[in-house]
Each structure stands twice: as structure tokens, then as C-alpha cells.
Amino acid sequence: MGITRHWLRNPLLVFFVSVVAFIESVWILRSSGFYPVDECAHFLYSRFVLIALPETVQTWHRPGRLWLFALPAQLGHPFTMFFCLALFLCLLLVTYRIALLMNIRHAVWVVILTGLQPVLFDISYACLAETPAALVLALSYWCHVKGRHAWSLSLASAVFLFRFEMYAFAILLFILSLRRREWRILPLVLLGPLLWIGSSAIISGDIMTFFREWSKFSHLGKYVPGIPLLFYIENLHTVFGTAQVLLFAAGVFFIVRAKRLAGFGVLLCAIAIDIAVNTLAGADIFHWTGSIGEFRYIAVVAPFVGIVSVYGLSEVLDRVRAPWGEFALSLTVFGAVVFNCTLTTHPRRWENYERVVITMTGALRAEYPDLTLLSNNCVAAYVMDVPPSGGPHFEKLDEGMIEKYPRCLILWDPYSSNPRFFQTGLTTGKLLRDPTMVVVDRYAYWDAEYIAFLRDARPVNLQR
């Protein structure tokens, strides 16, 4: 390994890693909330994984993510975000090592071209499955390039524990191993699914739990309209960055021109498969899953996009004869990448509707500290620092729980109280007409109304 290959002795590598780490650290330190929709619940389930163990077998939880963040989550959300940053920097260094192994000139640029891709950067400090999945894929491909095919196939299979649609990458490597007649390693393709099936069976005591959960998952309805078939193609620049996509196109051109498709075939196939699978999963003309086509779903292949992009950049830089021209182009690319990322991403902030829940939850706990709060909003559970799966202080809101607790608090909000994926049968009107319910707090935010109820259905002699 030459001196330039040792990252601590490569000033430009240290500089690029430091730039990504600095920007992300600033974003983390200025953050107060969670990535929209899922992260708050994911964080809480990792934090209280042992208490919520029976619920963790659900398909939505993804055991790889759940257990990876279980220990960091014990130290709080800020620590977990910095733990995510450490994983992200590992991903960038692995991607750099891949670019070196592929003999790509100016390989060090892959750090900035991958690390500051808008969507990947935005989720890289979130307690979500995509960044760990990208790291597992990168490690798998690194082993593939080094010729360690057993490790490569095992890691590719393990991505099933994080983002199961990328199991397609494991199938791709399986086909390659089949063509090489590597019979002994072929069963390793089942490692990820078997780990999920086995862990679900151990936790639930039923070997069929995994299969029932997958059956439910395949019939989930979309809570927003599906996406058109060209949705991801039209938004590649939004996901991966404008400069990165332009350099990616240049990279593909030069790869075809140099007849190096064989060397980049796995990368290009993985990118195409990822976009195709997630398009079909979220498309409005199919009903495959509850996928709604979020950009972060395809950010899993961001390292592969970065590798092709840095190949394109290297080819362009090598064609610039004047040293000042190469410097000017490098400065332009660096500025464009940094500017685009910092312009399109922002530190986490509690949304106004979340602040309403935070304020109301705090007030309810202060006034009624001994009563159980019923709510389906994970922000309320986060404020109380309790498992969202339920316990003596917090329970999910549905008709069964209302009957279970004759005296309790109910926090109604229009966004989560009657979720799309499990209907509770409750409405605002039904609660307001219930004589056992007393409104103790109320807040209107635009056309949404947040209501806190005190329920007391105990016999009259007990109420006194």
C-alpha cells in the first residue's frame, strides 16, 4: 500500500472527510427534532427494544436497524446522531478504498461526491435503515472487488435485514457466483432472510411469524398517492446532486467508450435494479406494498453512484491540459457540491404541529403525573421517554385501551390518532359525545384540532 493510499497521509482525503464531518456535526448540534414520519418511532423502539420485544418482529422494524441502534439509543438522540455520523464516515472510507481498488484516478474525490449527496447526507445522521444498508452494500462490493466472494455474498444477503428490496443485489452476486461455479458459497445468499426468520421465531415463539408479517406488508395501502413511473428518473439530481448526476452521465459515457462495462457492470446493474424495484413498489399503477416513493429509498446505492461519478470526474480532469484549468474545474466541482448540499439540507427542527404535541404532553404530565396517557403520536412518547409499544405511563390509543383504563388521559391529534395502517374506529365527534370524557386542553393549528381529554368512567362512589 503506497503512501498515497494511506488516508492519514493523504491531505486531500483528510480535507474532504473533515468537510463532511464538520458540516454534519454543525447540522447535528443545531438539530432538535427527527427526520420526518418514521425516525422518532424507530429511535424509541431501539431505545426500548427489550421492553417492546414482542412488537419488534413486525416487518416495519427491520431487525438490522433496530439492534444496530439499540445501544447508542440508550445514551440519547444526540449521541445516536453522532454514532450515525461515525457509520457514515466509515461508509465514505470504504467507498474510497473501492475506488482505489478499481484504479480510478483522483479516487479521493469519491468522498465528497458521495458524502455530500443531498438525500444521503440528510439521512446519514438519522436513526434509519438506509445509511447502514449502504454501508453493508459497500462492504459487500469491496469484498467482491478483492475476490472474497463468500464474504461478499454473505454481506449482500445481510442487507435484507436493513432494506429488504436491496436483497436484489444479493441475487445479482448469487448469479455471478453461479456462473463461476462457486457451489459451496451459494447457500450464503440465504443468510439474511434466515437471520430474520430465526430472530422472529425466537422472539415470538412461532416460526410462521415472519411469513404472516410479510403477507400483511404486501397488502398495505398507500397513505398518499403512488408515484409515476418516471418519478425517480426525473428526480435523480435531487437525490444524488446535480453535479454528481452530470459527472455520473460523463462516467457512463467514458465507461462505454473505454469498453469497461465489465468492470463497472455490477455497480450499474445495482443502481438500475434499485431504481426499478423502488419505482415498481411505489408506482400508482401497481399495488405491491405501502411504499410511497420517498427519495431516501434509492439513496442506498449512493456510494455506487459516487464511484461512477468520480470516474467521470477523473476522465474530465485528465483531459484538462493546463494546471490552472484543472484547479479551476476542481474548485468549481467542490463549490457546486458543497453549495448544493448545504442549500438543500437543513438541521432537524420540530415542526409546529409537533411542538403542539410536545407542549400539550408536558402540560398533561405535569398536572396528571399518575394517569396513563393514550396516544398514537410517538412524539408524546418521546417527551415522556417511554416505549411507544405501551406501558404503565403510555399506551396506544384505540377502543380496547380506552376500556382498559377507566381513568386516563387521551391526546387526540388529527395526524396519528386514527392511523392509515390500523384503524382505531375513533373520531373527534365520538370522543366529544362520550359523557365520560372531559376536555382539559384544546389547540387549533390551521384546520387541525388537538384535544386533550380526561376520561373518568369509574363508578360514582370511586370518583368521590
C-alpha positions as CSV (number, residue, x, y, z in Angstrom):
1,M,0.0,0.0,0.0
2,G,1.6,3.2,-1.2
3,I,1.9,6.3,0.9
4,T,-0.9,8.0,-1.0
5,R,-3.1,5.1,-0.2
6,H,-2.9,5.6,3.5
7,W,-5.7,8.0,4.2
8,L,-4.0,9.7,7.1
9,R,-1.1,10.6,4.8
10,N,-3.4,12.0,2.1
11,P,-4.1,15.7,2.8
12,L,-6.9,15.9,0.3
13,L,-8.6,12.9,1.7
14,V,-8.3,14.3,5.3
15,F,-9.7,17.6,4.0
16,F,-12.7,16.0,2.3
17,V,-13.6,13.8,5.2
18,S,-13.2,16.8,7.6
19,V,-15.5,18.9,5.4
20,V,-18.3,16.3,5.5
21,A,-17.7,15.7,9.2
22,F,-17.8,19.4,10.0
23,I,-20.9,20.2,8.1
24,E,-22.8,17.2,9.5
25,S,-21.6,18.0,13.1
26,V,-23.0,21.5,12.7
27,W,-26.3,20.1,11.5
28,I,-26.4,17.7,14.4
29,L,-25.6,20.3,17.0
30,R,-28.3,22.6,15.6
31,S,-30.9,19.8,15.4
32,S,-33.8,19.4,17.8
33,G,-36.2,17.1,16.1
34,F,-36.3,13.9,14.0
35,Y,-36.3,13.1,10.3
36,P,-40.0,13.3,9.1
37,V,-42.5,10.5,9.7
38,D,-40.5,7.4,10.9
39,E,-37.3,8.3,12.8
40,C,-38.9,9.2,16.1
41,A,-40.6,5.9,16.4
42,H,-37.6,3.9,15.1
43,F,-35.4,5.6,17.7
44,L,-37.8,4.8,20.6
45,Y,-38.2,1.2,19.6
46,S,-34.4,0.9,19.5
47,R,-34.1,2.7,22.9
48,F,-36.7,0.4,24.5
49,V,-36.1,-2.7,22.4
50,L,-36.2,-5.2,25.3
51,I,-39.4,-3.8,26.7
52,A,-41.0,-3.7,23.2
53,L,-39.6,-7.0,22.1
54,P,-42.9,-8.7,21.1
55,E,-43.6,-5.9,18.6
56,T,-40.2,-5.8,17.1
57,V,-41.0,-8.8,14.9
58,Q,-43.1,-6.6,12.7
59,T,-41.8,-6.1,9.1
60,W,-41.6,-2.3,9.5
61,H,-39.0,-2.5,12.2
62,R,-36.2,-4.2,10.2
63,P,-34.1,-6.0,12.8
64,G,-30.7,-4.9,11.4
65,R,-31.5,-1.2,12.1
66,L,-33.4,-2.0,15.3
67,W,-30.5,-3.8,17.0
68,L,-27.7,-1.7,15.5
69,F,-29.0,1.5,17.2
70,A,-30.2,-0.2,20.4
71,L,-27.0,0.5,22.4
72,P,-26.4,4.1,21.1
73,A,-30.0,5.0,21.7
74,Q,-29.6,4.3,25.5
75,L,-27.4,7.5,25.6
76,G,-30.0,9.7,23.9
77,H,-30.8,11.0,20.5
78,P,-27.8,13.4,20.1
79,F,-25.4,10.6,20.8
80,T,-27.2,8.4,18.4
81,M,-26.9,11.0,15.7
82,F,-23.1,11.2,16.2
83,F,-23.0,7.4,16.1
84,C,-24.7,7.6,12.7
85,L,-22.1,10.1,11.7
86,A,-19.3,7.7,12.6
87,L,-21.0,5.0,10.5
88,F,-21.3,7.4,7.6
89,L,-17.6,8.3,7.7
90,C,-16.8,4.6,7.7
91,L,-19.0,4.3,4.6
92,L,-17.1,7.1,2.8
93,L,-13.7,5.5,3.6
94,V,-14.9,2.1,2.4
95,T,-16.1,3.8,-0.8
96,Y,-12.8,5.4,-1.2
97,R,-11.0,2.1,-0.8
98,I,-13.2,0.6,-3.6
99,A,-12.4,3.4,-5.9
100,L,-8.6,2.8,-5.3
101,L,-9.0,-0.9,-5.9
102,M,-10.8,-0.1,-9.2
103,N,-7.7,2.0,-10.2
104,I,-9.8,5.2,-10.6
105,R,-7.6,8.2,-10.8
106,H,-8.5,11.1,-8.4
107,A,-10.3,8.4,-6.3
108,V,-10.2,10.7,-3.3
109,W,-13.0,12.8,-4.8
110,V,-15.4,10.0,-4.2
111,V,-15.6,11.1,-0.6
112,I,-17.1,14.5,-1.4
113,L,-19.1,13.2,-4.3
114,T,-20.7,10.6,-2.1
115,G,-20.7,12.3,1.3
116,L,-22.5,15.4,0.1
117,Q,-25.2,13.8,-2.0
118,P,-28.2,15.7,-0.6
119,V,-30.5,12.8,0.4
120,L,-27.8,10.5,1.7
121,F,-26.3,13.4,3.7
122,D,-29.8,14.3,5.1
123,I,-30.4,10.8,6.4
124,S,-26.9,10.0,7.4
125,Y,-27.4,11.2,10.9
126,A,-30.9,9.7,11.2
127,C,-31.9,6.5,13.1
128,L,-33.0,4.9,9.8
129,A,-32.0,1.8,7.8
130,E,-30.7,3.4,4.6
131,T,-27.2,4.5,5.6
132,P,-26.4,1.2,7.4
133,A,-27.7,-0.6,4.3
134,A,-25.5,1.5,2.1
135,L,-22.5,0.6,4.3
136,V,-23.3,-3.1,4.1
137,L,-23.6,-2.9,0.3
138,A,-20.3,-1.0,0.0
139,L,-18.6,-3.6,2.2
140,S,-20.1,-6.4,0.1
141,Y,-18.8,-4.8,-3.1
142,W,-15.4,-4.1,-1.6
143,C,-15.1,-7.8,-0.8
144,H,-16.3,-8.6,-4.4
145,V,-13.6,-6.4,-5.9
146,K,-11.0,-8.1,-3.6
147,G,-12.1,-11.5,-4.8
148,R,-13.5,-12.5,-1.4
149,H,-16.8,-13.8,-2.9
150,A,-18.0,-15.7,0.2
151,W,-17.8,-12.6,2.3
152,S,-19.3,-10.5,-0.5
153,L,-22.3,-12.8,-0.8
154,S,-22.8,-13.0,2.9
155,L,-22.8,-9.2,3.4
156,A,-25.1,-8.7,0.4
157,S,-27.6,-11.2,1.9
158,A,-27.3,-9.3,5.2
159,V,-28.6,-6.1,3.6
160,F,-32.0,-7.9,3.8
161,L,-32.0,-7.0,7.5
162,F,-32.0,-3.3,6.7
163,R,-33.6,-2.6,3.3
164,F,-35.0,-5.9,2.0
165,E,-35.7,-4.6,-1.6
166,M,-31.9,-4.4,-2.0
167,Y,-31.8,-8.2,-1.5
168,A,-31.8,-8.0,-5.3
169,F,-28.1,-7.2,-5.0
170,A,-27.5,-10.5,-3.3
171,I,-29.4,-12.3,-6.0
172,L,-27.1,-10.5,-8.6
173,L,-24.0,-11.7,-6.8
174,F,-25.6,-15.2,-6.4
175,I,-25.9,-15.3,-10.2
176,L,-22.3,-14.3,-10.7
177,S,-21.1,-17.0,-8.2
178,L,-23.3,-19.5,-10.0
179,R,-21.6,-18.6,-13.3
180,R,-18.2,-19.0,-11.6
181,R,-19.4,-22.4,-10.3
182,E,-18.7,-21.5,-6.7
183,W,-21.1,-24.1,-5.4
184,R,-20.0,-24.1,-1.8
185,I,-20.8,-20.4,-1.2
186,L,-24.2,-20.3,-2.9
187,P,-26.2,-21.1,0.3
188,L,-24.8,-17.9,1.9
189,V,-27.4,-16.0,-0.1
190,L,-30.0,-17.2,2.4
191,L,-28.1,-15.8,5.4
192,G,-30.1,-12.5,5.7
193,P,-33.6,-14.0,5.4
194,L,-32.7,-16.9,7.7
195,L,-31.4,-14.5,10.4
196,W,-34.7,-12.5,10.2
197,I,-36.9,-15.6,10.2
198,G,-34.9,-17.1,13.1
199,S,-34.9,-14.0,15.3
200,S,-38.7,-13.5,14.7
201,A,-39.3,-17.2,15.6
202,I,-37.2,-16.9,18.8
203,I,-38.9,-13.7,19.9
204,S,-42.5,-14.7,19.1
205,G,-42.2,-18.5,19.6
206,D,-43.8,-19.1,16.2
207,I,-41.8,-19.9,13.0
208,M,-44.6,-18.5,10.9
209,T,-44.4,-15.0,12.3
210,F,-42.1,-13.8,9.6
211,F,-44.3,-15.1,6.8
212,R,-47.5,-13.6,8.3
213,E,-45.8,-10.2,8.7
214,W,-44.7,-10.3,5.1
215,S,-48.2,-11.1,3.9
216,K,-49.5,-8.1,5.8
217,F,-46.8,-5.9,4.4
218,S,-47.5,-6.8,0.8
219,H,-51.2,-5.7,1.2
220,L,-50.5,-2.3,2.9
221,G,-52.3,0.6,1.4
222,K,-50.6,3.8,0.4
223,Y,-51.4,6.8,2.7
224,V,-50.5,9.2,-0.2
225,P,-51.0,8.7,-3.9
226,G,-48.4,6.5,-5.7
227,I,-45.6,7.8,-7.9
228,P,-45.4,7.9,-11.7
229,L,-43.0,5.5,-13.4
230,L,-40.5,8.2,-14.2
231,F,-40.6,9.8,-10.7
232,Y,-37.1,8.7,-9.7
233,I,-35.5,9.2,-13.1
234,E,-36.8,12.8,-13.1
235,N,-35.5,13.5,-9.6
236,L,-32.1,11.9,-9.8
237,H,-30.5,15.3,-9.4
238,T,-32.5,15.9,-6.3
239,V,-31.5,12.6,-4.7
240,F,-27.8,12.4,-5.8
241,G,-27.0,16.1,-6.5
242,T,-26.8,18.0,-9.8
243,A,-23.0,17.9,-10.1
244,Q,-22.9,14.2,-9.2
245,V,-25.5,13.3,-11.8
246,L,-23.7,15.2,-14.5
247,L,-20.5,13.5,-13.6
248,F,-22.3,10.2,-13.5
249,A,-23.5,10.7,-17.0
250,A,-19.9,11.5,-18.1
251,G,-18.7,8.5,-16.2
252,V,-21.1,6.2,-18.1
253,F,-20.1,7.8,-21.4
254,F,-16.4,7.2,-20.7
255,I,-17.0,3.7,-19.4
256,V,-18.8,2.7,-22.6
257,R,-16.2,4.4,-24.7
258,A,-13.3,2.7,-23.0
259,K,-15.2,-0.7,-23.1
260,R,-15.0,-1.0,-19.3
261,L,-18.6,-2.1,-18.8
262,A,-17.4,-5.4,-17.4
263,G,-15.6,-3.6,-14.6
264,F,-18.5,-1.4,-13.7
265,G,-21.3,-3.8,-14.6
266,V,-22.2,-4.8,-11.1
267,L,-22.4,-1.1,-10.0
268,L,-24.5,0.0,-12.9
269,C,-26.8,-3.0,-12.5
270,A,-27.2,-2.4,-8.8
271,I,-28.2,1.2,-9.4
272,A,-30.7,0.3,-12.2
273,I,-32.2,-2.5,-10.0
274,D,-32.6,-0.2,-7.0
275,I,-34.4,2.4,-9.1
276,A,-36.6,-0.1,-10.9
277,V,-37.6,-2.0,-7.8
278,N,-38.5,1.1,-5.8
279,T,-40.3,2.6,-8.7
280,L,-42.5,-0.6,-9.1
281,A,-43.1,-0.7,-5.3
282,G,-44.3,2.9,-5.2
283,A,-45.9,3.3,-8.5
284,D,-49.6,4.4,-8.7
285,I,-50.4,1.7,-11.3
286,F,-49.5,-1.2,-9.1
287,H,-50.4,-2.2,-5.6
288,W,-47.4,-4.1,-4.4
289,T,-46.6,-2.5,-1.0
290,G,-47.3,0.6,1.0
291,S,-44.2,2.3,-0.4
292,I,-44.8,5.9,-1.3
293,G,-41.7,6.6,-3.3
294,E,-39.6,8.6,-0.8
295,F,-36.2,9.7,-2.2
296,R,-34.3,8.0,0.7
297,Y,-35.3,4.6,-0.7
298,I,-32.9,4.9,-3.6
299,A,-30.2,6.7,-1.7
300,V,-29.0,3.2,-0.6
301,V,-26.9,3.0,-3.8
302,A,-25.4,6.4,-3.3
303,P,-21.8,5.0,-2.9
304,F,-22.1,3.3,-6.3
305,V,-23.3,6.5,-7.9
306,G,-20.4,8.3,-6.3
307,I,-17.9,5.7,-7.7
308,V,-19.2,6.2,-11.3
309,S,-19.2,9.9,-10.8
310,V,-15.6,10.1,-9.6
311,Y,-14.6,8.0,-12.7
312,G,-16.3,10.6,-14.9
313,L,-14.6,13.5,-13.0
314,S,-11.2,11.8,-13.3
315,E,-11.6,11.4,-17.1
316,V,-12.6,15.0,-17.4
317,L,-9.8,16.3,-15.2
318,D,-7.2,14.2,-17.2
319,R,-8.3,15.9,-20.4
320,V,-7.7,19.4,-19.0
321,R,-4.1,20.2,-20.0
322,A,-3.5,23.4,-18.2
323,P,-2.8,23.1,-14.5
324,W,-4.8,26.2,-13.8
325,G,-7.7,24.8,-15.7
326,E,-7.6,21.6,-13.6
327,F,-7.5,23.6,-10.5
328,A,-10.4,25.8,-11.6
329,L,-12.5,22.8,-12.5
330,S,-11.8,21.1,-9.2
331,L,-12.7,24.3,-7.3
332,T,-15.9,24.6,-9.4
333,V,-17.0,21.0,-8.7
334,F,-16.2,21.3,-5.0
335,G,-18.1,24.5,-4.6
336,A,-21.1,23.2,-6.6
337,V,-21.3,20.0,-4.5
338,V,-20.9,21.8,-1.1
339,F,-23.3,24.6,-2.1
340,N,-26.0,22.2,-3.4
341,C,-25.8,20.1,-0.2
342,T,-25.9,22.9,2.3
343,L,-28.7,24.7,0.3
344,T,-31.0,21.7,0.1
345,T,-30.5,20.1,3.5
346,H,-31.2,21.6,6.9
347,P,-30.8,20.7,10.6
348,R,-33.8,18.9,12.1
349,R,-36.4,21.2,13.6
350,W,-39.6,20.3,15.4
351,E,-42.4,21.1,13.1
352,N,-45.1,23.4,14.5
353,Y,-47.7,20.6,14.8
354,E,-45.1,18.6,16.7
355,R,-44.5,21.5,19.1
356,V,-48.2,21.5,19.9
357,V,-48.0,17.8,20.9
358,I,-44.8,18.5,22.9
359,T,-46.4,21.4,24.8
360,M,-49.7,19.5,25.5
361,T,-47.9,16.4,26.6
362,G,-45.7,18.3,29.0
363,A,-48.7,20.1,30.5
364,L,-50.7,16.8,30.9
365,R,-47.8,15.0,32.6
366,A,-47.3,18.0,35.0
367,E,-51.0,18.1,36.0
368,Y,-51.8,14.4,36.0
369,P,-48.5,12.6,36.7
370,D,-50.1,9.3,37.8
371,L,-52.5,8.8,34.9
372,T,-51.8,6.8,31.7
373,L,-51.7,8.8,28.5
374,L,-53.3,7.2,25.4
375,S,-52.0,8.4,22.1
376,N,-50.7,7.2,18.8
377,N,-48.2,10.0,18.4
378,C,-44.6,8.9,19.0
379,V,-43.6,12.4,19.8
380,A,-45.7,12.2,23.0
381,A,-43.8,9.0,23.9
382,Y,-40.5,10.7,23.2
383,V,-41.4,13.7,25.5
384,M,-42.2,11.2,28.3
385,D,-39.2,9.0,27.4
386,V,-41.3,5.8,27.4
387,P,-41.7,2.9,24.9
388,P,-44.3,3.6,22.2
389,S,-45.3,0.0,22.4
390,G,-47.1,0.7,25.7
391,G,-46.6,0.5,29.4
392,P,-47.9,1.9,32.7
393,H,-47.5,5.6,31.6
394,F,-48.2,5.5,27.9
395,E,-50.4,3.3,25.7
396,K,-51.6,3.2,22.1
397,L,-54.9,4.9,21.6
398,D,-57.7,2.5,20.5
399,E,-61.1,1.5,21.8
400,G,-59.7,-1.5,23.7
401,M,-57.2,0.6,25.6
402,I,-60.0,3.2,26.5
403,E,-62.0,0.4,28.0
404,K,-58.9,-1.0,29.8
405,Y,-58.2,2.3,31.6
406,P,-61.4,3.8,33.1
407,R,-59.5,6.8,34.3
408,C,-56.9,8.0,31.8
409,L,-55.7,10.9,29.6
410,I,-56.2,10.9,25.8
411,L,-54.2,13.1,23.4
412,W,-56.1,13.4,20.2
413,D,-54.3,14.7,17.1
414,P,-55.7,14.5,13.5
415,Y,-52.5,13.1,12.0
416,S,-51.8,9.9,14.1
417,S,-54.8,9.2,16.2
418,N,-56.6,7.2,13.5
419,P,-53.6,5.8,11.5
420,R,-53.9,4.6,8.0
421,F,-52.3,1.2,8.7
422,F,-54.6,0.3,11.7
423,Q,-57.9,2.0,12.0
424,T,-59.0,2.6,15.6
425,G,-62.6,3.4,14.9
426,L,-62.3,6.6,16.9
427,T,-63.3,10.1,15.7
428,T,-63.2,13.5,17.3
429,G,-67.0,13.6,17.4
430,K,-67.3,10.2,19.1
431,L,-64.9,11.3,21.9
432,L,-66.6,14.6,22.4
433,R,-70.0,12.9,22.7
434,D,-68.7,10.5,25.3
435,P,-70.1,11.6,28.7
436,T,-67.0,10.1,30.5
437,M,-64.7,12.5,28.5
438,V,-63.8,16.0,29.7
439,V,-61.8,18.3,27.5
440,V,-58.9,19.7,29.6
441,D,-56.9,21.3,26.8
442,R,-57.6,22.3,23.2
443,Y,-55.5,23.8,20.4
444,A,-56.3,24.7,16.8
445,Y,-53.5,24.8,14.3
446,W,-54.8,25.8,10.8
447,D,-57.6,23.4,10.1
448,A,-56.3,20.8,12.6
449,E,-57.6,20.5,16.1
450,Y,-55.6,18.9,19.0
451,I,-57.6,17.9,22.0
452,A,-56.6,16.5,25.4
453,F,-59.3,14.6,27.3
454,L,-59.5,13.4,30.8
455,R,-61.6,10.2,30.9
456,D,-63.2,9.1,34.1
457,A,-65.6,6.1,33.7
458,R,-65.2,4.9,37.3
459,P,-68.3,4.3,39.4
460,V,-69.6,7.4,41.1
461,N,-68.5,6.3,44.6
462,L,-64.9,5.8,43.4
463,Q,-64.9,9.2,41.7
464,R,-65.6,10.8,45.0
